Structures are given as structure tokens and as C-alpha cells.
Amino acid sequence: MRREKGFTLIELMVVVAVLGILAAIALPSYTQHMVKARRVAGATCLMEMAQFMERHYTTNMSYTDAVLPNTACIQEVSDHYVIRAPAIAATSYTLTATPTGTQASKDTLCETLSINQAGVRSVTGSAGSNVSKCF
């Protein structure tokens, strides 16, 4: 008796079912990992801009005329975060990183990240006062 070589339809269906189960588990995990990675990049860029503000204050003894530079970090996170300085005064500032696009819809834990001249970090979102989850 000669046996044919190849796969049966049932064997192929088992493989497709296993791949479907693996994809159903892996895709949400990957998505969450990407959201966290982008959040870390946004927070890091925000800290870099805070350092720029402090250098500006050290040189000019005022934050008033400081303009955030268009650095590589701002360009890298621009698809997912908008870094800006909505409040600048002579002796104080507030910097924010506001999520955009898919980051805004997927990251409900840490929505807008903020830091001020005293180094106080804050977030909006379901993290509330637990800033350590976001920065």
C-alpha cells in the first residue's frame, strides 16, 4: 500500500486554530507594550525639555522668553505626543505632553503628562494621583 505525502485538511485546520489562539493572546499584549513604550518616550522627551528650561533660566534668570527647541526627541514622539509649554512666566513654567492619534485612544491610564519648574509631575487619566505608573 502506498501512502500519499502531505497534510490533511484536519491537520491544517488544527494549525490555523493554534495560530489564531496565539494571535488572540499576542496582539493585545503587543499593543499594550507599544503604548507603554511610546508613553516612556513622551515622558523622557518632556524631561529633556524641562532640562532645557532650567538651562535657559540659569543663563537668563527668567523663563519668560524661552522657546522649546525642535530637538530630535520632539520629532521622534511627534506621531504620538505633542510637547508644548502652555504656561511660561518669569519664575515658573508648565510643560505638557498631550497624546495624539492612536496613543490618545489606547492610553487611558496616562493621558496628558505634565511637569513644572519645581519638578512636580502630574497626569490626567485613570492613573489619577499615582504618577509613578506614568513617568
C-alpha positions in Angstrom: 0.0 0.0 0.0 1.4 3.4 -1.0 0.9 6.3 1.4 0.5 9.8 0.0 2.7 12.6 1.4 1.1 15.8 2.6 -1.2 17.3 5.1 -4.9 16.5 5.7 -7.5 19.2 5.9 -7.9 18.5 9.6 -4.2 18.9 10.3 -4.2 22.3 8.5 -7.3 23.4 10.5 -5.6 22.5 13.8 -2.6 24.6 12.8 -4.9 27.5 11.8 -6.7 27.2 15.1 -3.5 27.2 17.1 -2.2 30.3 15.2 -5.5 32.1 15.8 -5.3 31.4 19.6 -1.7 32.6 19.7 -2.5 35.8 17.7 -5.5 36.5 20.0 -3.2 36.4 23.0 -0.1 38.1 21.5 -1.7 41.0 19.7 -3.3 42.8 22.7 -0.1 42.2 24.7 2.0 43.7 21.9 -0.4 46.7 21.6 -0.1 47.4 25.4 3.6 47.2 25.2 3.8 49.7 22.4 1.5 52.1 24.3 3.8 51.9 27.3 6.9 52.3 25.2 5.5 55.4 23.5 4.5 56.8 26.9 8.0 56.4 28.2 9.4 58.1 25.1 7.0 61.0 25.6 7.9 61.3 29.3 11.6 61.2 28.5 11.2 64.0 25.9 9.2 66.0 28.5 12.0 65.7 31.0 14.6 66.7 28.3 12.5 69.9 27.6 12.4 70.6 31.4 16.2 70.4 31.4 16.3 72.9 28.5 14.0 75.2 30.5 16.3 75.0 33.5 19.4 75.8 31.4 17.6 78.8 29.9 16.7 80.0 33.5 20.3 79.6 34.6 21.6 81.7 31.7 18.8 84.4 31.6 17.4 84.3 35.2 13.9 84.0 33.7 11.8 81.5 31.8 9.9 84.3 30.0 11.4 84.2 26.5 12.2 80.5 26.4 11.1 78.7 23.3 11.2 74.9 23.2 13.8 73.7 20.6 12.7 71.4 17.8 15.0 68.6 19.0 15.3 65.0 17.8 13.1 63.8 20.7 10.2 66.1 19.8 10.4 64.9 16.2 10.6 61.2 17.3 7.5 61.4 19.5 5.5 63.8 17.2 3.3 61.0 15.8 2.2 60.1 19.3 2.7 63.2 21.6 2.6 67.0 21.3 5.1 68.6 23.6 4.4 72.2 24.4 4.8 74.9 27.0 1.3 76.3 27.6 2.3 78.3 30.7 5.5 80.2 30.9 6.1 83.1 33.4 9.2 84.7 34.7 9.8 82.3 37.5 7.6 79.3 36.6 6.6 77.1 33.7 4.5 74.1 32.9 5.3 71.6 30.1 2.8 69.1 28.8 2.9 66.1 26.6 -0.5 65.5 25.1 -1.2 62.2 23.4 -2.4 62.2 19.8 -3.7 59.6 17.3 -3.8 56.0 18.5 -1.9 56.9 21.6 -4.8 59.1 22.7 -7.3 56.4 22.2 -5.3 53.5 23.6 -3.7 55.1 26.6 -6.5 55.8 29.1 -4.2 55.2 32.1 -1.9 58.2 31.5 -3.5 60.8 29.2 -1.7 64.1 29.4 1.7 64.2 31.2 2.9 67.5 32.8 5.9 68.8 34.7 6.5 72.2 36.2 9.6 74.2 37.3 9.7 72.5 40.7 9.8 69.1 39.1 6.3 68.2 40.1 4.9 65.7 37.7 1.2 65.2 37.1 -1.1 63.2 34.8 -4.6 63.1 33.7 -6.3 59.8 33.2 -7.3 56.8 35.3 -3.8 56.8 37.0 -5.0 59.8 38.9 -2.5 60.7 41.6 -0.4 57.6 41.0 2.2 59.4 38.8 4.8 56.6 39.2 2.7 54.5 36.8 3.2 57.0 34.0 6.7 58.6 34.4 
